[in-house]
Amino acid sequence: MKKVEAFSDTQGDVPVRGYLHVSEVASGDGLVFAHGAGGNSAGAMLVAVAEAFAAAGTTVLRCDLPFRQSRATGPPRPAEAKRDREGLKCAVAALRKLGSDRVFLGGQSYGGRQATMLVSEEAELVDGMLLTSYPLHPPGKPHQLRSEHFSTIQVPALFVEGTRDPFGSVEEISAAVKLIPSRTAIMIVEGAGHDLGFSRGKAKRDFGAEVVAGFQRLMQK
């Protein structure tokens, strides 16, 4: 059994808001998972991943980044990125207050990028990362890479990438991931774009379970 409840924590420097998935058979692990630039914490992919991790005993907080808390629609502004990272840090602290021993951090696209930047600056903040559709470069601009900070990421990281993602091909992601000195793995979703199939209702039924299995393998090495 697992339950989902609205979650809010205003005790940190930046408010934390989202949904908490709690399993009755908790493993002691926690995951903070954030949305992309155009989404929010209610996104179908976030829900699928959160439910799968909760079924495996992990407490999951799928959170709204600060820019999304400030307005319901629209992408983040460059000036908001720092506060979004601060929001992720506060979300990690909130999970630790709830009793999670190991805490993992990640997100979809923009959320994952901000997570990697935060962890590259604070190596001991979390124990691992889950990154779905990492936006390695803007579409059509493969030379504008967003991986310059990868060399200072010191925790294991699982990347989940579609083979038709315009923000980075599997080959490009594979090359960039080699910059990370810690353990890494790439889960490839055949035929999927940046949305991993969720916006068109074509996501694999067992997508969440496969992500959990891949992440568990990485963390057990």
N, C-alpha and C positions, 0 to 999 in steps of 0.2 A: 504494500500500500504506500501511496505517496500523496501529498497534498500540495496545492498551490495557493499562495495568498499574496495579496498586495503588500509591498514592503516599502518602508520609509525610514530613513535615519538622518536626522538633522544635527547630530552632535559633532560632526566633523567640520572641516573648513568649507567643504562643498556638500550640499544636500545629496543624499542618495535616494533614488526612487526607482521602483521596478516591481518585479514579481519574484517571489522566493519559492523554490521547489524543494520540499523537504521529504526525505524518505524515512519510513519507520525503521528501516534497517540501515542506519547511517554508518558509513565507512570511516568517518572522521575527515574525509576530503571535502573541499569546497571549490566551486568554480564560479568566477565572475565572468559573464559573457555579455558583450556589448554589440549594438547594432551598427549598421553602416550609415553613410552620409544621408541617404534618403529614407531611412527607416526609423523604427522605434523598437521598444522592448517587446512589442506584441507581434513581431514578424514571425511568419510561419516557420522559417528555418531555425530561428532562435528557440521557438517553442519545441520543435522536434528534437533539437540537440539537448535542451534542458530536460525534457521528459525522459530521454534515453539515459542521460547521466544520473538523474534521480532514481530511475529504475535500478541502476547499478549501485545505488547507495551514496551517491555524491549529492551534497546540498548545492543547489544552483541558484545564483542570483542573476537573472537577466535584467540588466539595468538600462534606464534611459540616460544617455550622456547629458551633461549640463546644457549643451546647446539645444537639445531636444526638449529639455525641461522648460527652457525659456520660450519656445515657440513650437507649435504643433507640426509645422511643415517647413520645408526649405532646407538646403544644405548648410553645413557649418561654415563659418567664416574663418579665414586663417588666424585671426586674432583670438579665436575661441579655443584653439587647439590646446593651449597650455592648461586652461581651466578644465577641459575635457579629460586631460591626463590626471589632473588633481582629483576629478570626480572618480576616476577608476581607482586611484590610490585609496580614496575614502571608502569605496565599495569593498575593496580587499580588507580594509580594517574592520568594516562592519561584519564581514563573514567571520573574521577571526574572533570578534567579540561573541559571535554565536557559538563558538566552540570548535570551529574547523581547525584541524592540525595542519594538514597540507592544504594550501590554497593555490589554485591555478587561475590564470587570467587569459582572456582572449576576446575575440570578436570577429564580426563580419566586416571585411573591407576596411573602411575608415576606422571603425572601432578596433580592429586588429592592429592597424598601423599605429594608432595612438598607444595601444598596449605595448607594442614592441619598443616604441620610443621611451616609454616610462620605464620598462624593465631594463633597457640598455643603460639607463641612468641610475637605477636602483637595483643592483644585482640580487639582493637578498629579499626583495619584496615578495616574490612568489616562488613556487616550486616547479612550475612548468607553464607552457603556453599552448593554446589552441587557436589557430589562425585560419579562418575560412575566407577564401577568395581574397588573399592579400593583394592590395592594389600596387603592384610593383612599379608601374609607370602609368601615366595617362594613356588612354587609347590612342594608338597611332604615333606615340612618341616614346619609342623603346629606349632612347638614350637618356631620358629623364628618370633615372632610377631612384627609387626610394628605399635603398638598402644600405646606405652609407653607415648606418648605426648597427648593422647586423653583427659586426665583429666584436661588439661589447655585450652581446646577449649571452648570459652565462647559465641559462637554464634550458632543459629540453623543450623542443617545440615541434608540434605537429601542424603541417600545412595541409589544407584541404582545397584542392584546385580543380576546376573544370577544364576540360580540354579545349573549350571554345571561349575562354575568358579573354576579352580584349585588353584587360589590365595586366596581362602577363601570361605568356605561354608556359606550358609545363617545362619546356627546355629552359626558358628564362628564369623561372622560379627555381629550378634545380641548380642552376649556376649560382644564383644569389644565396641560396640556403647554405652553400658550401662556405660562406663567409662566417657562419655561426660556429663558434668553437665547441659548443655543447652538442649533445645528441639531437638529431633531427630526423624527421620522416615526412614523406609526402604521400597523401592519399589522393589518388587521381579519380575524378568522376567523369567517365566517358560521355562525351556529347553535351556536357553542361556548360553554360555560360557563367557570367559573374554571379547570377542568382542561384547557381547550383540546381536549377530546375524548379525552384519553388514558386516563382511568380507566374509560371505557366501551368502549374499543377502537374508537372512531369517529374517531380522529385522521386527518387527511389523510395519505396515503402520502408525499407530497412536502413535508410540513410543514417539516422541517429545512432542505431545500434552499431553500424559499421564504424562510425566516428569514435564511439566509446571504445570499441575493441582495438582500434588502431592506437588510440591514446593510451590505453592500458598497456599495450605491448611496449610502447615507447618508454613509459615510466617504469616498467619492470626490468629494463635492460641494466 
